[in-house]
Amino acid sequence: MAKKRILLIEDDQFLHQLYSDLLKNEQYEVTGIMNGNEAYQAIKDNTWDLILLDVMLPGMDGFQIVENLEMEKIKLKCPVIYLTNLDGNDNDKKKLGKVQDHWIKSDMSPPDFVQKVQAILKK
């Protein structure tokens, strides 16, 4: 069976490495990107089983990426999990209310992170 392909878009070097290592340990194929503009192109040009998308990125932010895809009528065929440090204030909740699937706080424990990803990929 082919490995599940995950696009990891995270600009924090520590979190990027942590998430990548955790996912590779679970035998997922991980492509890592640390810039919103590059991520946008990678989403358009490839097929993924899951996209892990940081909200705050250099270039386009995570919300802008999804909004631009929608404006171009590009339909994502996989779940998107937003990675965020947003604190849940009213403005942040409004933005996260538009999230298609799920979001993960950046302080989630590694086992919980892996569990959440596995649950999404089993759907």
N, C-alpha and C positions, 0 to 999 in steps of 0.2 A: 504494500500500500504506500502511496506517495506521501511524503511528509507534508504537513499543513504549512502553508506559506504565510508568514506574518511580516507585515511592514511595521517596523518600530520607528516612530518619529518622536524623538526626544532630544532636546539640545543640552540638557544637563549631563555632563560627561559621566558623573558617578551613576546616576539613574540609568542612563543609556547602557552602560556596561553591565550594571546589575540586572536589568530586565533582559538584556540580550543573553547573558550567561544563564539566567534562570530558565529562559525559554529553550535555549539550545540543550540544556540538561534534560529537558522533557522531550527531546528529539524533534523540535520544530525547526523549520528552515526560517531563519531570521535575516531580513535585510534591514540595516539600520541607516537612518538619515537624521541629520541634525539641523536642517534648514527647511523652512516652510515652502520656499519656492521649488526646491529640489523635490520635496515630498509631493507637492501638487503634480509635478510632472510624472513622478513614479506611480502615483495613483492612476493617472490617466493612461499610462503606457503599459501597465501590467495588470495581471489578475492576482488577487490576494484572497486568502481565506479569512483573514482578520487584519484590521488596521488599528494599531495603537497610536493615538494621535495626541501629542502634547498640545495644550491650549496656547501657552506662551512660547512662541518661536521667533527666531530671527527671520526676516522676510515676512511672508504671510503667516498670520497666526492660525491656529487650528480651526476656529470658527470661519475665518475668511476662506480657507481652503474648501471647506464643505459648501459654503455659500457660492463660491465661484464654480464649483462642480455643478451645483444646482442651476446656476444661471446658464451654463453651457449645456444643460439638459443631459448631463452625464450621471447615470444612475449607478450607484455603488451596489455591487452584488454580494457584498460581505458586510458583516457587522463592523461598526466603528466603536472603539472604546476610547473616550477622552481621558488623557492623563492630566491631572490638574492639581494645583495648590490653591485654587479659588476657595475662599473661606465661607461661602454660603450666604453672603450678604444678599440683599434683594436684587441688585443688578446682576450678580453672579448667578443667582438662582434663575433669573429670567433667561440668561444665556444658556445655562445648562438645561433649561426646560425644552430647548430646541434640539437637544442631543437625540440622535436617532436611536441609539441603543443603550449605552451604559457609560459611566465614568468611574474612574479610580482616583482616589486621593493619593498623592505622591508619598504619603507616609504609611501606606498600607503595608502590612508585614509581607515578607517574601512568600511564605506559604499561602497566605490569603490571595496574593496577586496571582500565583500560579493556579490556584483553585478557581478563581474567577475566570481566567483565560480558558481553562479547560472546560468549564461549564458553558461558556459561550460557544466554543468550537464544537461541542457535542450537539448543539441545537440543530 
